[in-house]
Amino acid sequence: MEEEIQPDNAHAGRPKKSIVREYAEAIIIAIILALIIRTFVVQAFKIPSGSMIPTLAIGDHILVNKFLFGVKVPFTDHIFFSFDDPERLDIIVFKYPEDEDKDFIKRIVGTPGDRISLRDKVLYVNDVPTVEPYIQHTDPSVLPSALHPRDGFSPITVPPDQYFVMGDNRDQSLDSRFWGFVNREKIKGKAFLIYWSWNREKTNVRWNRLGKTVH
């Protein structure tokens, strides 16, 4: 015996939800989904300074993958599980060690176990000079390393679960040279896309930057 198929109006006699209630439920669901995505998957950030020029410009709006480096227990920095570890050259967003209410963005130049040093503006990793086509220097002078760490410092080894980061705009960046390492648990995610870019000085959109991958 075949089962009866109910017509579309089979529930016509039941009370209908009000339009207001339907809209309210849809809005609540959308908010919950947005919070889940923002907390665990992807978050948008705006670049406020020039420390990552030329890779990232002031006014760039970027997307950051928060899922890649680990799902965290809500409202804590404890990593529940992770899919990958941060690698050298990754551009990451993290909590500023000296004020965790602020988010910074820099490039990883040293991972756990790496031996890092800087000599006359040249970065050495494990005693090998690096080639960094993505950076810029705005000041040709070299500051004595004994007085200032901007252009030089003695070899240091990156501790476990720590990362050494620097801005691509090397002479105009507040980074690990000045305040030390970034803890693994303080990393929020990896930048991967510029979805909007606004030139505040010229008051126009930088169309050539939209959709550009971050690396």
C-alpha positions as CSV (number, residue, x, y, z in Angstrom):
1,M,0.0,0.0,0.0
2,E,1.4,3.4,-1.0
3,E,2.0,6.0,1.6
4,E,-0.1,9.1,1.3
5,I,1.8,12.3,0.2
6,Q,0.7,15.4,2.0
7,P,-0.1,18.4,-0.1
8,D,1.7,21.7,0.4
9,N,-1.3,23.1,2.3
10,A,-1.5,20.1,4.7
11,H,-0.7,22.4,7.6
12,A,-3.0,25.2,6.5
13,G,-5.2,24.8,9.5
14,R,-2.4,25.4,12.0
15,P,-1.7,28.9,13.3
16,K,1.0,30.7,11.2
17,K,4.0,32.5,12.7
18,S,3.7,36.3,12.5
19,I,5.9,38.0,10.0
20,V,7.6,39.9,12.9
21,R,8.4,36.7,14.6
22,E,9.8,35.1,11.4
23,Y,12.0,38.2,10.8
24,A,13.2,38.2,14.4
25,E,14.1,34.5,14.2
26,A,16.0,35.1,10.9
27,I,17.9,38.0,12.4
28,I,18.8,36.1,15.6
29,I,20.1,33.1,13.5
30,A,22.1,35.4,11.3
31,I,23.7,37.1,14.3
32,I,24.6,33.7,15.8
33,L,26.1,32.5,12.6
34,A,28.0,35.8,12.2
35,L,29.4,35.5,15.7
36,I,30.4,31.9,15.1
37,I,32.2,32.8,11.9
38,R,33.9,35.8,13.5
39,T,35.0,33.8,16.5
40,F,36.2,30.6,14.9
41,V,36.6,31.1,11.1
42,V,37.3,34.5,9.5
43,Q,37.6,38.0,10.9
44,A,38.0,41.3,9.1
45,F,40.6,43.9,10.1
46,K,41.5,47.3,8.9
47,I,45.2,48.4,8.5
48,P,45.7,51.7,10.5
49,S,49.4,52.2,10.1
50,G,52.2,51.9,7.6
51,S,54.3,49.3,9.4
52,M,53.6,46.7,6.8
53,I,54.1,48.9,3.7
54,P,54.6,47.9,0.9
55,T,52.7,44.6,1.5
56,L,49.8,46.3,3.2
57,A,48.8,49.9,2.9
58,I,47.0,52.2,5.3
59,G,43.3,51.7,4.6
60,D,43.5,48.1,3.4
61,H,40.8,46.0,4.8
62,I,41.8,42.4,5.1
63,L,40.4,39.0,6.0
64,V,42.2,36.8,8.6
65,N,41.8,33.0,8.7
66,K,41.3,32.2,12.4
67,F,40.6,28.5,11.8
68,L,43.9,27.5,10.4
69,F,46.1,28.0,13.5
70,G,43.5,26.5,16.0
71,V,40.0,26.7,17.4
72,K,40.1,28.4,20.8
73,V,37.9,27.9,23.8
74,P,35.5,31.0,23.7
75,F,36.7,34.0,25.8
76,T,40.1,32.4,26.4
77,D,43.4,32.0,24.5
78,H,43.5,28.2,25.1
79,I,43.8,26.3,21.8
80,F,41.3,23.4,21.6
81,F,42.8,21.9,18.5
82,S,44.7,23.2,15.5
83,F,45.2,22.3,11.8
84,D,48.6,23.9,11.2
85,D,51.4,25.8,12.9
86,P,52.4,29.3,11.9
87,E,55.4,29.3,9.6
88,R,58.1,31.8,8.7
89,L,56.9,34.5,6.3
90,D,53.3,34.1,7.4
91,I,51.6,37.5,8.0
92,I,49.7,37.2,11.3
93,V,47.4,39.2,13.5
94,F,48.1,38.8,17.2
95,K,47.5,40.4,20.6
96,Y,50.1,43.1,21.2
97,P,52.2,41.7,24.1
98,E,52.4,45.0,26.0
99,D,48.6,45.7,25.6
100,E,46.5,42.7,24.7
101,D,43.5,44.9,24.0
102,K,45.3,46.0,20.8
103,D,45.8,43.8,17.7
104,F,49.0,44.0,15.7
105,I,49.9,42.6,12.3
106,K,53.4,41.6,11.3
107,R,55.4,39.0,9.4
108,I,56.9,36.0,11.1
109,V,60.7,35.9,10.5
110,G,61.6,33.4,13.2
111,T,59.8,30.2,14.4
112,P,60.6,28.1,17.5
113,G,64.2,27.0,17.5
114,D,65.4,29.5,14.9
115,R,68.5,31.5,15.6
116,I,67.8,35.2,14.7
117,S,70.1,38.1,14.3
118,L,70.2,41.5,12.5
119,R,73.4,43.0,11.1
120,D,73.4,46.4,9.3
121,K,69.7,45.9,8.5
122,V,70.2,42.4,7.1
123,L,68.2,39.6,8.8
124,Y,70.0,36.4,9.5
125,V,68.1,33.2,10.2
126,N,70.3,30.3,11.5
127,D,73.3,32.3,10.6
128,V,72.3,32.6,6.9
129,P,71.5,36.0,5.4
130,T,68.0,36.2,4.1
131,V,66.7,37.8,0.8
132,E,63.6,39.8,1.6
133,P,62.1,41.3,-1.6
134,Y,58.9,42.3,0.3
135,I,60.5,44.8,2.7
136,Q,61.4,48.4,2.4
137,H,63.9,50.8,4.1
138,T,63.1,54.5,4.4
139,D,66.2,55.5,6.3
140,P,69.6,54.7,4.7
141,S,71.5,55.3,7.9
142,V,72.4,52.4,10.2
143,L,71.9,52.9,13.9
144,P,74.5,51.4,16.2
145,S,73.2,48.2,17.7
146,A,74.6,49.0,21.1
147,L,72.2,52.0,21.2
148,H,69.2,50.8,19.3
149,P,67.9,47.4,18.0
150,R,66.3,48.8,14.8
151,D,69.2,47.9,12.5
152,G,71.1,45.3,14.5
153,F,71.0,42.9,17.4
154,S,73.0,39.9,18.6
155,P,71.9,36.3,17.8
156,I,68.9,35.1,19.9
157,T,67.1,31.7,19.7
158,V,63.4,31.7,19.5
159,P,61.9,29.7,22.5
160,P,59.3,27.0,22.2
161,D,55.8,28.2,21.3
162,Q,57.1,31.7,20.6
163,Y,57.6,33.6,17.3
164,F,59.8,36.5,16.2
165,V,57.9,39.0,14.1
166,M,58.9,42.1,12.1
167,G,57.1,44.7,10.0
168,D,57.9,44.9,6.3
169,N,58.4,48.6,6.6
170,R,61.5,47.9,8.6
171,D,62.5,51.4,9.7
172,Q,59.0,52.3,10.7
173,S,57.8,49.3,12.6
174,L,57.3,48.5,16.3
175,D,57.9,44.8,16.5
176,S,59.8,41.9,18.2
177,R,63.1,43.9,17.9
178,F,61.7,46.2,20.6
179,W,59.3,44.1,22.8
180,G,60.2,40.5,22.2
181,F,58.4,37.3,21.1
182,V,54.8,36.5,20.3
183,N,53.3,33.6,22.2
184,R,51.6,31.0,20.1
185,E,48.3,31.3,22.0
186,K,48.2,35.1,21.3
187,I,48.1,34.6,17.5
188,K,44.6,35.3,16.2
189,G,45.1,34.1,12.6
190,K,46.8,34.4,9.2
191,A,46.0,37.3,6.9
192,F,45.0,36.0,3.4
193,L,43.0,38.6,1.4
194,I,42.5,42.3,0.8
195,Y,38.8,42.7,0.3
196,W,38.7,46.6,0.3
197,S,41.2,49.4,0.2
198,W,40.5,53.1,0.8
199,N,43.0,55.8,0.2
200,R,42.1,58.4,2.9
201,E,44.5,61.1,1.5
202,K,43.1,60.9,-2.0
203,T,39.6,59.9,-0.8
204,N,39.2,57.1,-3.4
205,V,39.2,53.4,-3.7
206,R,42.4,51.5,-4.6
207,W,40.7,49.2,-7.1
208,N,44.0,47.5,-8.0
209,R,44.3,46.2,-4.4
210,L,40.8,44.6,-4.2
211,G,41.0,40.8,-4.1
212,K,44.8,40.8,-3.7
213,T,46.1,37.9,-1.7
214,V,48.3,38.7,1.3
215,H,51.7,37.0,1.4
